[in-house]
Amino acid sequence: MQEASDCGCSSTASASLAPHGSIIAALVTGERGLMIGEIPEPGRPAPDEVQVRIRAVALNHIDVWGWRGMAFAKRNLPLVAGAEAAGDIVAVGEAVTDRSPGDIVALYGAKTCGTCPACLDGRDNFCETMDAIYGFHIDGFLRTAMNIPARLTVKAPDGLDAISAALAPITFGTVEHMFFDNAKLKSGETVLVHAGGSGIGTAAIQLAKAAGATVITTVGSDEKAVRAAELGADHVINYNQERFEGRVRKLTGRKGVDVVFEHVGPTTWGGSLLSLKRGGRLVTCGSTTGITAETNLNLLFQQQLRLIGSFGCTLANIRSALEKLGQGSVRPVIDTVIGIDDLEAGLNRLEQRQVFGKIVVTL
């Protein structure tokens, strides 16, 4: 971890030590460069804003990508990290009437415009200004307090804590959008969930089961296999011991699955296509093993497969995720809760896939 010295920030060992007039933040300073420093505290929220005391930030691969350095990302460094978070409201702008101090809220992960046709139609992740992702393009959530437009906050149900609410915007919201908006998953169908021990993998297993689907999932160890089965997976495949596509064909009587939940990329892409039944749907939200994969075009058109790209989620997806979390039909799967000073270690563990569920930073 770097010392805070090159942005007018000073280092500190604990978020509680910030002097009056400043707050603690985790800043990306360069390729694999991090520092914990002080930044100015937010002023009074604008009329349409709320001020949120950030309580929990869930780590995602987008945090790893931003920390490692992505050449295509237009951003200015240092940059406050953190793309998925929740906290409690401490102040509201004078025009805000539907939020109150004390509300626990999940925060939408991009600063959308709110006025383009997509935003007005509720398709928030199609906003014309989606180059403003918190923690990637613009300052993110890993700070003790911030002002944010009230429309980008979603109130958690009564009784849901901030750590659980922090998993709604990406971890559960992304899966909601993939399964139900894009793949149109239905009760009685069979789905293949890749990397069932990852954050979104654990969410996908639960959301698919709650929707009445049969779930096949892949994992990288026998220990993760046991835990994935405990989450509700009907069949678990250790991809280090057998080819998942062969096992999927056997489990489905050589028919294949209705839906493949993809986010791994090149290492699973070909097998994912082979795992689909005729007319099956593959929905993907990520490419953690690379960005280029070969596609068997004969298989694609002969089997009439559908390949669907999915990015982020909508505010409606977050509301749905929070409702299900509040009802207990799904639950957050937490690998580790860490402090801000352990952020770099958390990013390293996530990069190396040494997790089951989510790493959450509390502030």
NUVEX-796798 format. One line per 5 residues: number of its first residue (from 1); for each residue x, y, z of C-alpha. Coordinates in steps of 0.25 Angstrom, whole numbers. Layout:
BEGIN
NUM> X,Y,Z | ...
***
This chain:
BEGIN
1> 0,0,0 | 6,13,-4 | 7,25,5 | -2,36,2 | 7,47,-3
6> 4,51,-17 | -10,57,-17 | -10,66,-5 | -15,54,3 | -9,49,15
11> -9,34,20 | -16,29,32 | -17,15,39 | -32,16,42 | -45,23,37
16> -48,28,51 | -35,36,51 | -39,46,40 | -39,60,45 | -51,70,44
21> -52,75,30 | -47,62,24 | -52,48,21 | -44,35,19 | -44,29,5
26> -37,18,-3 | -31,23,-15 | -25,17,-28 | -12,24,-31 | -7,16,-43
31> -5,2,-48 | -7,-7,-35 | -5,6,-27 | -14,9,-15 | -13,18,-3
36> -22,21,8 | -23,36,10 | -31,48,14 | -40,56,4 | -49,68,7
41> -62,64,13 | -75,66,5 | -82,79,7 | -97,81,8 | -104,72,-2
46> -110,79,-14 | -125,81,-15 | -127,67,-22 | -116,60,-14 | -115,52,-1
51> -102,51,7 | -99,36,10 | -90,31,21 | -84,19,14 | -84,6,23
56> -81,-5,13 | -74,-7,0 | -74,-20,-7 | -62,-24,-16 | -64,-28,-31
61> -55,-31,-42 | -58,-17,-48 | -50,-12,-35 | -39,-22,-39 | -39,-17,-53
66> -38,-2,-49 | -27,-5,-39 | -19,-13,-49 | -20,-2,-59 | -29,-2,-72
71> -24,5,-84 | -37,8,-90 | -43,14,-77 | -44,29,-78 | -41,34,-64
76> -33,44,-55 | -24,38,-44 | -24,38,-32 | -38,32,-33 | -47,27,-21
81> -49,12,-22 | -62,5,-20 | -73,1,-29 | -84,-6,-21 | -88,0,-7
86> -99,3,3 | -100,13,15 | -109,21,23 | -114,35,19 | -110,46,28
91> -115,58,21 | -125,61,9 | -126,73,-1 | -137,82,0 | -144,76,-12
96> -143,62,-7 | -157,57,-1 | -156,42,-2 | -143,40,6 | -140,42,20
101> -128,42,30 | -126,29,35 | -131,21,23 | -121,10,19 | -120,11,3
106> -112,3,-7 | -105,12,-17 | -106,11,-33 | -93,8,-39 | -93,19,-50
111> -96,34,-50 | -106,33,-61 | -112,46,-67 | -127,43,-63 | -132,50,-75
116> -129,42,-88 | -139,33,-94 | -133,21,-88 | -133,27,-73 | -147,32,-75
121> -151,18,-80 | -145,11,-67 | -134,5,-75 | -123,12,-66 | -112,3,-72
126> -114,8,-86 | -112,23,-82 | -105,31,-92 | -94,35,-82 | -90,21,-77
131> -76,26,-76 | -78,30,-62 | -77,17,-54 | -74,20,-40 | -60,15,-36
136> -56,12,-50 | -58,25,-58 | -61,35,-47 | -59,35,-32 | -66,23,-25
141> -71,19,-12 | -59,14,-3 | -60,27,5 | -67,30,18 | -77,39,13
146> -82,45,-1 | -93,53,-7 | -101,46,-18 | -114,49,-26 | -125,43,-18
151> -131,36,-31 | -118,27,-31 | -121,22,-17 | -131,10,-14 | -136,9,0
156> -134,-4,7 | -146,-12,13 | -147,-10,28 | -138,-20,36 | -128,-21,25
161> -114,-17,29 | -104,-9,21 | -95,-21,17 | -107,-29,11 | -112,-16,4
166> -98,-14,-2 | -99,-27,-10 | -112,-22,-17 | -106,-12,-28 | -96,-22,-35
171> -96,-36,-28 | -111,-38,-29 | -116,-27,-38 | -107,-32,-49 | -112,-46,-48
176> -127,-41,-48 | -124,-33,-61 | -117,-45,-67 | -127,-56,-63 | -141,-49,-64
181> -139,-37,-73 | -130,-43,-83 | -130,-59,-83 | -145,-59,-79 | -142,-71,-69
186> -155,-78,-66 | -159,-88,-55 | -156,-103,-59 | -144,-99,-68 | -130,-103,-66
191> -118,-94,-65 | -103,-95,-64 | -96,-85,-55 | -82,-83,-57 | -72,-81,-45
196> -83,-84,-34 | -73,-79,-23 | -72,-65,-29 | -80,-54,-23 | -90,-53,-35
201> -89,-69,-36 | -95,-70,-22 | -105,-60,-25 | -109,-67,-38 | -110,-81,-32
206> -120,-75,-22 | -128,-66,-31 | -130,-78,-41 | -134,-88,-30 | -144,-77,-25
211> -150,-76,-39 | -152,-91,-40 | -141,-95,-49 | -131,-107,-48 | -117,-102,-46
216> -104,-108,-50 | -92,-101,-46 | -77,-101,-48 | -66,-99,-37 | -51,-101,-36
221> -50,-109,-23 | -58,-120,-15 | -59,-110,-3 | -66,-100,-12 | -75,-112,-18
226> -80,-115,-4 | -83,-100,-1 | -90,-99,-15 | -99,-111,-12 | -103,-105,1
231> -107,-92,-6 | -117,-100,-14 | -109,-105,-27 | -115,-118,-32 | -102,-123,-39
236> -88,-118,-36 | -77,-120,-46 | -62,-118,-42 | -56,-113,-55 | -42,-117,-50
241> -46,-131,-50 | -55,-133,-62 | -60,-125,-75 | -72,-118,-71 | -79,-119,-84
246> -78,-134,-85 | -85,-135,-71 | -95,-125,-75 | -99,-133,-87 | -100,-146,-78
251> -108,-139,-67 | -118,-134,-78 | -120,-147,-86 | -111,-140,-97 | -121,-129,-99
256> -114,-118,-92 | -118,-107,-83 | -128,-96,-86 | -119,-84,-81 | -104,-83,-79
261> -100,-72,-69 | -86,-67,-74 | -76,-58,-68 | -63,-65,-69 | -60,-63,-84
266> -50,-71,-93 | -47,-83,-84 | -62,-87,-83 | -68,-81,-96 | -67,-92,-105
271> -72,-102,-95 | -83,-93,-91 | -88,-93,-106 | -88,-108,-106 | -95,-109,-93
276> -108,-102,-99 | -120,-109,-104 | -126,-105,-118 | -131,-91,-116 | -124,-89,-103
281> -119,-75,-98 | -106,-71,-93 | -105,-59,-85 | -92,-52,-82 | -87,-41,-73
286> -72,-42,-72 | -59,-48,-78 | -50,-50,-66 | -41,-59,-74 | -39,-50,-86
291> -47,-43,-96 | -46,-51,-109 | -53,-65,-111 | -55,-73,-123 | -70,-76,-127
296> -74,-89,-135 | -83,-82,-145 | -89,-95,-150 | -93,-99,-136 | -99,-85,-134
301> -108,-85,-146 | -111,-99,-147 | -116,-100,-132 | -122,-87,-133 | -115,-82,-121
306> -117,-68,-115 | -105,-60,-110 | -108,-49,-101 | -99,-38,-95 | -103,-32,-82
311> -97,-20,-75 | -100,-15,-61 | -115,-14,-56 | -126,-5,-55 | -131,2,-42
316> -143,-7,-43 | -134,-19,-43 | -128,-14,-30 | -142,-12,-24 | -145,-26,-27
321> -132,-31,-21 | -134,-23,-8 | -148,-29,-7 | -144,-43,-9 | -132,-41,1
326> -142,-35,11 | -152,-46,9 | -141,-56,12 | -143,-64,-1 | -128,-61,-5
331> -117,-57,5 | -103,-51,4 | -92,-60,3 | -80,-53,10 | -66,-59,9
336> -59,-48,18 | -62,-35,24 | -50,-26,24 | -46,-12,28 | -41,-2,18
341> -26,-4,21 | -28,-18,16 | -33,-14,3 | -21,-18,-5 | -20,-32,1
346> -35,-33,-2 | -33,-29,-17 | -22,-39,-18 | -30,-51,-13 | -42,-47,-22
351> -32,-46,-34 | -27,-60,-30 | -41,-66,-28 | -38,-70,-14 | -52,-66,-10
356> -66,-73,-8 | -76,-61,-9 | -73,-47,-6 | -62,-39,1 | -68,-27,7
361> -61,-15,12 | -67,-8,24 | -65,7,28
***
